[in-house]
Amino acid sequence: MDKGVYRIIDANLNRVMEGIRVCEDITRFSSNNAALTIRLKDLRHDIFNAVKALRKEHLEELVSSRDINDVGFRSTE
């Protein structure tokens, strides 16, 4: 697989869990919806396990694809 694809995957693995966590927090703290909060928590745990397995299987490719030269990042200094 192309190094850029691994880079995209690596950059987004945590984002997917963070996004689910934000939704979980909204249903937990704002909507007070216990049933949906539990479903989102279970989904987050399922995604975590899938990400963990993917990282274990492709650790070398994911780590070697990391690159600090990001044309989309602009320093504020």
PEKA-V254153 format. One record per run of one state. SS is the DSSP state (@ for helix, = for strand, . for the rest). FROM is the first residue (numbers start at 0). TO is the last residue. If there is no record, write none. Layout:
SS&FROM&TO ; SS&FROM&TO
This chain:
.&0&1 ; @&2&29 ; .&30&32 ; @&33&63 ; .&64&76
